[in-house]
């Protein structure tokens, strides 16, 4: 699934195709469609009301999903997908390009796997914004709203939810308990659910590359079986009915929704199966790569296949195993060159396996893959 929105050559945003022509499945929005959307808004019918009416009429959109491979730190486009091999030395990166199967499209020499499947995704070179700090850039890209007061020290936190939280709110709770918004390994720390409430924060899965992986906070402790869990749920409801008499701010209702979602996650067999990487064959797990990014992407595919709306894949390196924790590269041959030589093979393997797997499973009209960071790099 892809739509080619104009989204600087300063950043790389990669989206997986579902159109054999390489274009948007529906084509650009026409003036008539835009006017129709404007009339809808001016008529006082909100998106939420429209979705509610569609649901009441039995009209449901297919369970499409977005997997965001989030390269925090700002990956350099000059060393990855938008190299300038013919530019002056002040602009060129230290690596050489290779030709992909798409004529005229060149990638860095360390992306041979992506080069072989370049017809299955697009490079969007026009994504841009005016933020120069990491947190501000992340907030802008993930929420669509620039911080009211930019902070060059990167200590800003968002005052608006990101698109995953909004998707969680619009889609609503799933009957099978699967969270609509999941952060594979962890969520971007600068993003807050703000006015949507904590119930729409991303569910953080933990690191799926560890031995005997299970999602954190998703297993019953050894001394609590499902009968005792039900007893505790009933007791909690009794306390809450008492407390509701004194609830003046409506916080109990929000807490109830959050708690109900937690009970659903704990007791849902479908959720357990979606997170169960051990059910994948060794061949598939090896194809993705037995490293954090590879297993992150494999888990993301399983969660999207199960119906989660948004999966944010944390594409940073483990700080205890690598000095190149994020994609925050700067001038200097050791940092730039050695950091990318460590990252590039794992990134190339993980993202290529994910895209190929989606196509082989005929999920390319259900799942859109986006790979980007908060900004790119100037020469």
C-alpha positions, 0 to 999 in steps of 0.5 A: 500500500502506498501513496506518494505524498510530497513528503528534503532530499535531506531525508530518506523515506522508503515505502513498500509498493502495492501497485504494479505501476509503482504509483498510488493504488488510487492515484492522486486525489482529484480536485473534486475529491478534495472539494468533497472532503471540504464540504464534508468538514464544513457540513459539521460531520467529523471523521469520528462521526463518519466512522461511527455511522459507517460502523453502524451501517456495517461498513468497515475498512479492511484491517490495513497496517503501517510498519514504521522502521524508525531510524532515530538520530537522523540517517544520512541520505548522502550515504544511503539512498540519495548519494551524490557520486558526481558532486564535489568532494565537499558533498560526496560521502565516503562510500560508492554507489551500486546500480539497482534493478531500477534504471537510474536508481542507485544505492550505497554499495552496502545495500545489495539486498535492497538493490535487488528488490528496488522495484518493490518500494519508492524513495521519497526525496522531498520530505522536509520540515524546519526543525534542527533538533532531534526531539523537535524533528521527531515530534514534527514527523510523528505527530504532524505538528511542530513544537510551539517553541523549538528547543535546540537542546532536544529536551522538548516533549510532544503536546500532541499524540503521534499517528499511531495513538490517533489510529488507536483512538479511531480504530478502537479496542479490538475484541481479540485484545491485540493493541492497535499501536505497538512499539517493537522494542520501545516507543519514541520517548519524546511522544506523549498521548496528550489529550487522548489519554494513556490508554492509547500509548504504544504497547512496548514489546521489549526486545524480541531478539533475546533468548526465550523472548516473551513480551514484557508485562504480558504473562501471568505470574506463576501464582496467579491462574486465570480463575484468580485473575477473574476474581481480581477483576471482579474485586476491582470492579466492586472497588471502582463502582464505589469510587465512581460516586466520588469521581468528579473528573471522569478519570475512572472511565478512562482507567476502566478502558485501560484496565480492560485492555490490559485484561484482554491482552493477558487472556487473549490466545490470539495476542499470545500467538501474534507475539510468539516468534518461536512459531516461525521456522529457523529459515525465516528467522535466519532470513530476517537476521538473528539480530535485534533489527531482524527480529524486530521486523519479523515481529512487526510483520506478525503483528501487522498480519494479526491486525494491529494498526500501527507498529513502530519498530525501534531501529536503534542499536543496543547501547550495551553492545554498540557505541553507535546507539542511534543514527546520529552521525557527524563528520569524522571518518571513524564515527561516520564510516565505522558506524555505518559499516556496523549498521548497514548489513543489518539494516539491509537484511532486515528491511529487505526480508520484511518487504519480500516477506510481505509480498510473498504472503500477498500482504502488500495491499494490507501493509505499508512499510515506511523507513525513515528518521526525523531528518537527514544530513547536510553535506 
